Amino acid sequence: METYRQIISDVRGMNKLLSSDNLINDRTVLREIITAANMIVGQSLEKRKYWQSSSLFTPFPCLEMEEVPLSECCEYTNPCTIARSKQLLPKIGEGLFGEAIQSVLSIDRKIKFIPITPNSYTDLLKLNQKRNKPYYWIFEGRLYITKPVHAVYMTAFSTEPIPNSLLYPTGCDCKPDPSLTLICQNPLDQQFKFIDNRLFDLKQMVYKNLLSIYFNVSADQTSNQHDETSK
């Protein structure tokens, strides 16, 4: 699987204008890559495609949780408590079917949490429904679950690079600490999570967008320039 740095290099190498222009830095190229990737992935997920893809969803191996009152995320007074992720999550993809979350599981993978909204959960409480099923939701950038545990395992599609602290957590009882190399890894060297068979389409889209935006090159001219560059 390619890294962000490799994708940027590939796009730059598609045309001499992109490879030699210092005004278009790697951050600019990265922004275009992320924008195009989110559009392609969003359209695919809305068609219920690639939801089981291991190349698209990122594991959060040990997401630390802390106990908080239920009233923190909804207007409901109740003595029960729930769990909230200690760290803010990167922005999770969204679509017609909610957040692009593949699974939320207990650390031992024996418990699967079910998606729900805070309002729907409080409705269950008001109706005195049984609460033996474990639920989860995302609220203001944090994961909430209805079972008080210390950590969970989650796989999700993030629309932005993920902090190393979430990818390679330390002090987690479920696994050894990662190496210092991983903890301090440059974000550009992270694996680029994307649909394998759409990678060529993504690079073409970013390439054309950059030439159109920064050099006023039309789509037809872009194709001709790419043909000449690749000779």
C-alpha positions as CSV (number, residue, x, y, z in Angstrom):
1,M,0.0,0.0,0.0
2,E,1.3,3.4,-1.0
3,T,2.0,6.3,1.4
4,Y,0.8,9.9,1.2
5,R,4.4,10.8,0.2
6,Q,4.4,8.3,-2.7
7,I,1.1,9.5,-4.0
8,I,2.3,13.1,-4.0
9,S,5.4,12.1,-5.8
10,D,3.4,10.2,-8.4
11,V,1.1,13.1,-9.1
12,R,4.1,15.6,-9.4
13,G,5.8,13.2,-11.8
14,M,2.9,13.2,-14.2
15,N,3.8,16.7,-15.6
16,K,6.9,18.9,-15.7
17,L,4.8,21.9,-14.6
18,L,3.9,20.2,-11.4
19,S,7.3,18.7,-10.7
20,S,9.2,22.0,-11.2
21,D,6.8,24.7,-9.8
22,N,7.8,25.7,-6.3
23,L,4.5,27.6,-5.7
24,I,2.6,24.2,-5.6
25,N,4.1,22.7,-2.5
26,D,3.5,19.2,-1.2
27,R,0.8,20.5,1.2
28,T,-1.2,21.9,-1.8
29,V,-0.9,18.6,-3.6
30,L,-1.9,16.7,-0.5
31,R,-5.0,18.8,0.0
32,E,-6.1,18.1,-3.6
33,I,-5.5,14.4,-3.0
34,I,-7.6,14.3,0.1
35,T,-10.4,16.3,-1.4
36,A,-10.6,14.0,-4.5
37,A,-10.2,10.8,-2.4
38,N,-13.1,11.8,-0.1
39,M,-15.3,12.5,-3.1
40,I,-14.6,9.1,-4.7
41,V,-14.9,7.1,-1.5
42,G,-18.1,9.0,-0.5
43,Q,-19.8,8.1,-3.8
44,S,-18.7,4.5,-3.5
45,L,-19.9,4.1,0.1
46,E,-23.3,5.6,-0.7
47,K,-23.7,2.9,-3.3
48,R,-22.9,0.4,-0.5
49,K,-19.6,-0.6,-2.1
50,Y,-16.3,-1.4,-0.4
51,W,-17.7,-1.5,3.1
52,Q,-15.7,-4.6,3.8
53,S,-12.5,-3.3,2.2
54,S,-9.4,-3.7,4.4
55,S,-7.5,-1.2,2.3
56,L,-10.0,1.6,3.0
57,F,-10.8,1.5,6.7
58,T,-8.2,2.3,9.3
59,P,-8.0,0.4,12.6
60,F,-7.9,2.4,15.8
61,P,-6.3,-0.5,17.8
62,C,-6.8,0.8,21.4
63,L,-9.1,3.9,21.7
64,E,-9.0,4.9,25.3
65,M,-12.3,5.7,27.0
66,E,-13.4,7.5,30.1
67,E,-16.6,7.5,32.2
68,V,-18.9,10.5,31.8
69,P,-22.6,11.3,32.6
70,L,-25.1,10.7,29.9
71,S,-26.3,14.3,30.2
72,E,-23.0,15.4,28.6
73,C,-24.3,14.6,25.1
74,C,-28.1,14.9,25.4
75,E,-30.8,16.7,27.3
76,Y,-31.7,13.9,29.6
77,T,-31.2,13.7,33.4
78,N,-30.4,10.1,34.5
79,P,-27.9,8.8,37.0
80,C,-26.4,6.3,34.5
81,T,-23.0,6.9,33.0
82,I,-21.5,6.1,29.6
83,A,-18.0,6.0,28.1
84,R,-16.4,8.7,25.9
85,S,-13.2,8.6,24.0
86,K,-10.5,10.6,25.7
87,Q,-9.1,12.0,22.5
88,L,-10.9,13.8,19.7
89,L,-11.2,11.7,16.6
90,P,-10.2,12.8,13.1
91,K,-13.2,13.6,10.9
92,I,-15.0,10.4,10.0
93,G,-16.6,10.1,6.6
94,E,-20.3,10.5,6.4
95,G,-22.9,9.5,3.9
96,L,-26.5,8.5,3.4
97,F,-26.1,5.7,5.8
98,G,-24.3,7.6,8.6
99,E,-20.7,7.6,9.6
100,A,-18.2,5.5,7.6
101,I,-17.5,3.2,10.6
102,Q,-16.9,-0.5,9.8
103,S,-17.0,-1.7,13.4
104,V,-16.7,-0.7,17.0
105,L,-15.7,-3.7,19.2
106,S,-14.4,-4.4,22.7
107,I,-10.7,-4.9,22.9
108,D,-11.0,-8.7,23.0
109,R,-13.3,-8.4,19.9
110,K,-16.1,-10.3,21.8
111,I,-18.6,-7.4,22.0
112,K,-19.9,-5.6,19.0
113,F,-21.4,-2.2,19.6
114,I,-24.5,-1.1,17.6
115,P,-24.8,2.3,16.0
116,I,-27.5,4.5,17.5
117,T,-28.2,8.3,17.9
118,P,-28.2,9.9,21.4
119,N,-31.9,10.8,21.0
120,S,-32.8,7.2,20.1
121,Y,-30.9,5.9,23.1
122,T,-32.6,8.3,25.5
123,D,-36.0,7.3,24.0
124,L,-35.2,3.7,24.9
125,L,-34.5,4.8,28.5
126,K,-37.7,6.8,28.7
127,L,-39.6,3.8,27.5
128,N,-37.8,1.6,30.1
129,Q,-36.6,-0.6,27.4
130,K,-33.9,-3.2,28.2
131,R,-30.4,-1.8,27.8
132,N,-28.5,-5.0,27.6
133,K,-27.5,-4.2,24.0
134,P,-24.3,-2.1,23.7
135,Y,-24.6,0.9,21.5
136,Y,-22.3,3.7,20.2
137,W,-22.5,7.1,18.5
138,I,-20.3,10.0,17.5
139,F,-20.9,13.4,19.1
140,E,-18.8,16.5,18.6
141,G,-15.8,14.5,17.4
142,R,-15.8,11.9,20.1
143,L,-16.9,8.3,20.3
144,Y,-19.5,7.4,23.0
145,I,-20.5,3.9,24.0
146,T,-23.1,2.8,26.5
147,K,-21.0,0.2,28.2
148,P,-18.4,1.6,30.6
149,V,-15.1,0.1,29.4
150,H,-11.5,1.4,29.4
151,A,-10.8,1.0,25.7
152,V,-12.4,-0.2,22.4
153,Y,-11.2,-1.2,18.9
154,M,-12.7,0.7,16.0
155,T,-12.2,0.6,12.2
156,A,-13.4,3.7,10.3
157,F,-12.7,5.7,7.2
158,S,-11.2,9.1,8.1
159,T,-11.4,12.0,5.7
160,E,-8.1,13.5,7.1
161,P,-4.7,12.1,8.2
162,I,-4.9,10.4,11.6
163,P,-2.7,11.4,14.5
164,N,0.1,8.9,15.4
165,S,-1.2,8.8,19.0
166,L,-4.4,7.1,17.7
167,L,-2.7,4.8,15.2
168,Y,0.1,3.7,17.6
169,P,-1.2,4.2,21.1
170,T,1.1,3.7,24.1
171,G,0.3,2.4,27.6
172,C,-2.4,0.0,26.2
173,D,-2.7,-3.2,28.2
174,C,-3.9,-5.2,25.2
175,K,-0.6,-4.9,23.2
176,P,3.1,-3.9,23.5
177,D,4.0,-0.3,22.9
178,P,4.9,0.5,19.3
179,S,8.4,1.5,18.3
180,L,9.7,5.1,18.6
181,T,9.9,5.1,14.8
182,L,6.2,4.6,14.5
183,I,5.3,7.0,17.3
184,C,7.3,9.8,15.7
185,Q,6.4,8.9,12.1
186,N,6.0,11.8,9.7
187,P,2.3,12.0,8.7
188,L,3.3,11.9,5.0
189,D,4.7,8.4,5.6
190,Q,1.4,7.0,6.8
191,Q,-0.3,4.4,4.6
192,F,-2.8,6.1,2.2
193,K,-6.1,4.3,2.8
194,F,-8.0,4.2,-0.4
195,I,-9.8,1.9,-2.8
196,D,-7.1,-0.1,-4.6
197,N,-8.7,-0.3,-8.0
198,R,-9.5,3.4,-8.0
199,L,-6.0,4.7,-7.3
200,F,-5.2,5.4,-11.0
201,D,-8.5,7.4,-11.3
202,L,-7.6,9.4,-8.2
203,K,-4.2,10.4,-9.5
204,Q,-5.7,11.4,-12.9
205,M,-8.3,13.5,-11.2
206,V,-5.8,15.3,-8.9
207,Y,-3.4,15.9,-11.8
208,K,-6.1,17.5,-13.9
209,N,-7.5,19.6,-11.1
210,L,-4.0,21.0,-10.3
211,L,-3.3,22.0,-13.9
212,S,-6.8,23.5,-14.2
213,I,-6.6,25.5,-11.0
214,Y,-3.0,26.7,-11.1
215,F,-2.2,26.8,-14.8
216,N,-5.6,27.3,-16.4
217,V,-5.2,24.1,-18.4
218,S,-8.5,22.6,-19.7
219,A,-9.3,18.9,-19.3
220,D,-8.5,18.2,-23.0
221,Q,-5.2,20.1,-22.8
222,T,-4.4,18.2,-19.6
223,S,-4.8,14.9,-21.4
224,N,-2.6,16.0,-24.3
225,Q,0.1,17.3,-21.9
226,H,0.1,14.0,-20.0
227,D,0.5,12.0,-23.3
228,E,3.4,14.2,-24.3
229,T,5.0,14.0,-20.8
230,S,4.7,10.2,-20.7
231,K,6.5,9.7,-24.1
